[in-house]
Amino acid sequence: MTDLSELDRGAAPGAADPVKVLLHRHRELCERAVDPLEIAAGLEAHGITDRTAARFRHRDVFSLAEELYARVPRDADTAADASAAPAREGDRRRSVAVLLLPLLPGTLCAAALIALARTHGQTRLYAAAAGVVAVALALRAALRRGPLALPVALASRSATGSWTCWLLVYAVLGDGLLRTAVAGGPDGLPDGTAGGDWPLALAPLLALTLAVAPATWTAGLFLTHARRKLAASRGLEDFAASVRPVLLGAVALFLGALAALVALCAPFLDAGPVSPAVLALGVLLFVTRLLTVHGFTHAPRVILMLTTVAQVLAPATVFAARLPGCAALGAPVEALTAASGPSAVPVLTCGAGALTLLVHASRTLARASAHLRPEQAR
């Protein structure tokens, strides 16, 4: 981070050209930027505020960024114009891929569920394994492009994939296990049906894989509108105030799309009406991904870990209560299940996690520096 005390000395009244000092310190940022907005975001990331910009004889960071951008020589503009047409053609192809790839996980998941419904015995086991692999590969492909793709620099730091898998497993198996455990079971392993001793819930899995498409498109809308707000804003506080409603609107739009998908999937899988647990999990994963792709990896990782641990502990306490003298361990979960059903556990855990991350996102994603390209955030 830039030493602000040194910036103050560079901006002192005796300095002939204080902006030149700042340009020297951030030359790499200014040379890499494609527009003044990226410079403004980069300056904010280095601790320069509108008050600091006033010491450089500018009304705000955006005005200072415009002067820095104008001062950097750009000899490569002609070469960039010559390659503009091929670049636009490549952008169009990438746009088609971003539009269609998010549909693939839900499509393959639906096909896998149809195969499960029409097979029996060992063939069903093979169909389930093939379906899991196909959906996993489709998710990997869909999340490697577009607005939900992780930058290469962040891929090794996010480490949220394993916790996400645990949450999805609980969405399929957890409610059935908890209900059976409270009743004294289970007496065997799940048999792949919704009516067995350990029933499966496949509607949440289908709805969540189908929701990859609206999640991708909604994230794209958020990024586009945030960029426009950044261009129209004339101060960091102004941008923060204008982008928060955009974030909340994007989350609300995704929530509505997910609710519609859950309602659509439920009748085909003989499931109940729209489940609040699936909605809470979907919003949790959506906000987690938004934060992660913008470089905020710590809070999503911690919240997903805590949510997973809380869900695993729910049936674990019920089983532990069967030990001599440990009956009190399972009392809270059993009382909650008796009052609101087993889905109350994921509703509370995922809902609390989603709300926590949404509050965190309303602060972090409202910063101009959050919308830097990965190579500019240095």
N, C-alpha and C positions, 0 to 999 in steps of 0.2 A: 504494500500500500504506500502511496506517495506520502512523504513527510510534509505535513501541512505547514509546519514551522518554516521549512525551507521554501515552500511556495510563498509564504508571507514575505520572506526576505526578497524573493524574486519579484514580488509585486509591490515592493516598497516604492515611495514616491521618487526616490533617487534612481530607480532603474529606468534606463532609456526605453526599453521595450520589454515589459514583463511577460507578454504573450509569447515572445520568442523563447524565453526561458522555459515556459510550459511546453511549447512545441518540441524543444530539445529533449525534455524528459519523456514525452509520450510520442516520439516520432514514429515508432513502429506501429502504435495504435492508429495514428493519423494516416499513415501510408497504407495500411491494410483496409481501412474503412471504405465502404462503398458509398456512404453518404454521411452528412453531419450527425444524423441521429445515432449512428453507431459510436461516433466520437463522444457524444453527450452521455450515452449509456456507459461507455468505458470510463469517462471521467468520474461519473457517479460511483462506479465500482471501486475507483481509487480514492474515494473519500472527498471528492470535490463537490460542494453544494452551491446553491444559488448565492449564498452569503460569501463563499470563497470567490465565486465568479465576479462579484462586485469589486473585489480587490484588484481584479484584472481589468477594471473599467468596462465591465459588461453587466447587463441587467440580470442575466441568468445563465445557467450552464449551456442552454441551447444556443444562445447568441455567441457565447465563447466558442462552442464547438463549430459553428459556422465559419468563424474567422480562422480557426485552426485548419479546417478542411480546405478553405480557400488558399491558405498559404502553402500547402503541400504541393509540390510539382507533380504532375501526373502525365508523364511522357508516354504511357502505355495506352492512352485513350484511343489513338488511331487503330492500334492493333486490336483493341477490344471491340471497336465498331466493326472491323473486318470479320470477326468471328461471331458477331451477334446473331446472324441468321442460323448457323448450325446450333448455337446454344439455345435459341428459341425452339428449334425442332426437338432438341433433347429434353427441354422443359416440358413440351407437350406430351412426349412419351412418358416421362416420369409422372405427369399429372394423371394420365390414364391408369398407370400402375397403382398410384396412390388411391384412385377412385375405386378400382376393382379388387385389389388385393384384400382389403378389409372384409369383403364379402365371403372370402374363401373359408375362414374358420367356421362360421356358422353353417355354411353349405355342407362342409364335410362332416360337421357334428350331426346335422340332421340326417345325412346319409348313413352315418354310423348307427344312429338310433333306429333307423328303419331296418338296418341289417340285424341289429340285436333283436328287434321284435319278430323277425322272420326266421331266426335260427334257434337251435336248441343244443344242449349238452356241450360237448367239446368244441363244436363249430362256433357256438356263441362266444366261448372264451377267445377263440382266434379272432372273431369279428371285433370283440371289445378291444383286444390288444392292437389290432390294425387301426381301429378308429382313434384310439388314444395317440398313437404315433402320427397318424395323418393330421389330426387336429393340432397337435403340438408343433409339427413342422409348418403348418399353415399359420399358426399364431406367430411363430418365429419370423416367417417371411413378411407377414403383415406389419409387424412391429419394428421391422428394420428399415422401413421407408416411411416417408410422410411426417406429419407433425408429431406423431407419437414415437418416432425413432430416437433412440439414445445416441448422442454423439459418441464417437469412438473414445474420446478422453474420459467419458463418464461410465462407459459400459462396465469397466472393471471395478468401479466404486459403488455402483448402485446396490447390488447384492440383495435385490428384493424378490427375485424370481422364485427362490425356494419357499419363502414365506407366502407368496401368492399361491403357489401350488398347494400348500397345506390348507389355505383358506378355501380353495376350490374343492379339495377333497372333503373338507368338513361340510361344505354346501351340499355335496352329494350324499355323504354317509352320516354326517354328524347328528342331524335331527332324528333319524331312524335309530341310531345307536343309543342316543340319550333316552328316547321314549321307551325302547326295549329295556335299557338298564334300570330305569325307574320301576318298570314292571317286574323286574327280577331276572331278566335275560341278559344277553342273548344265549341261546343254546347252540348256535352254530354260526358259520360265516355267511355273509350275504350271498344270495343266489342269483343276483342280477335282476331281480324283479321288485316291484313296488309293494307286493303283497306278502313277501316272505317274512321270516322271523326277524331279519335285519333289513328293513326296506331301504331301497335307494330312492333318491329324489333327482330325477334326470332333467326336469323342467328348468331348474336354475342353471344347470350347465349349458343347456341349449340356448337359453335366453342370454346368458353372459357372452357366449361365443358369437351369437348374432349381434350383440351390442358392440362388438369391436368396430363395426362399420360406423354407426352413429358416433361412437367415441372419437374415432379418427376424424370424421368430418366436423364434429363440434370443436375439437381441439384446433383444427385448421381455421375455423371461423374465429375462435378466440385469438389465435396468433395474428390473423389478418387485421382484426379490429384493434387489437392492442398496438399493432404497428401504426395504424392510422391515427390512433389517439396520441401516440408518441410524436407523429409528424405535426399534429395540430396543437399540441401542448406548448406552452411557453414557460414552463417551470416544472420542477420535479414534483412539487406538491399538487400542481394542477393535473399532471399526468396520473399520479397516484389516485386522486379523487375520481378521475374519469374512467380508469381501467377497472376499478373494483366492481362497479355494476356489470361490466362486460364479463368478468370472471363468474360472478354469481348467476348471470343469465346463461352462460355456457353450461354451468353445472345443472341449472334448472332444466335447460333444454335436453341435456343428456338423460336426466332423471325421468323426464316425460317420455322420451323414446324408449328407455329401458322398461318403464311401466307398461307401455303398449306392447312391447315384445313379450314380457312375462304373461300378460293377459292373453296374447295370441298363442303362446306355446302351451299354456296350462290345459286347455281342453283336449289337445291332441295327445297329451301324455297322462290323461286322467288325473291331473293334479288339481290342487285347490286354486282359489282366486289369487290375485296379485299378492305376492309375499313381501312384506316389509323387509324381511331378512335379505332377500335377493337385491332389493333396491339399495339397502344400506351397504351391502358388499360391493355392488356395482359402483356406487358413488365413491366409496373408499378407494377402490382400485383406479378409478378415473382421476381423482385428485392426486393420488400417489404418482401416477404416470406424468401428469402435468408438472408437478414439482420436480420430478426426477429429470425430465428432459430439459428443464431450465437450470439444472445444476444443483438443485437442493436435494441432496440424497440422504442426509443424516436423519432428518425428522421422519420421512416416509419409512425408512428401514426400521427405526425404533418403534413406530406406531404399528406397523405390520407385525413385528415380532411380538409386541405386547398383546395385540389382538389374537394372534395365533395361540399364544400361551394361555390366554384366558379361555379360549374355546376348548382347548385340549383339557384344561383343568376341570371343566364342567362335568363331563362324564367320568373323569378320573376320580373326582371326589365321591361320586355316586358309588363307584366300585370300591373305593377305599372305605366307605361307610359300612361295608359288609364285614370288615374285620372286627374282631371282638373289641368293644369299648370305643369304637370310632364312629358310632352311628351319627353323631352330631356333624361330622364332616360333610355329609351329603344333604343335610337339612335345608340349607339355603337354595341349592339348585333344585331339589325336589319340590320345595314350596313354589319356586318360580315356575317350574314346569307344570305343576298342578294348576296354577292360577292362569298362566298365559300360553301354555304349550311349550314344546321344546324349541320352537323357533324364537322364543324370547331371548335365548342366549346369544345367537348371532345378531339379532336386532340390537341388543344393548351394546355388545362388543364392537361390532362393525359401525353402528351408528355413532358411538362415542369416538371411535377412531376417525371416521369421516368428518365429524364436526370439528375435531381438533385440527386435522390437516387443512380443512377449509379455512379456519381462522388463521392458521399459519400462512396459507397461500394468499389470503387477502392482504397480508403484509408484505410477503416476499415477492410475489408476482406483480405487485403494484410499483416495484422499483424499475426504473428505466434500465438499470444494469442487468436485470433478469432477462431482458430480451436481446442481449448480445448474441451474436453467433459464437460458437465455441472457440474458434481461433481468435476472437477479439477479446475474450475474457481473460486476458493475461496481463 
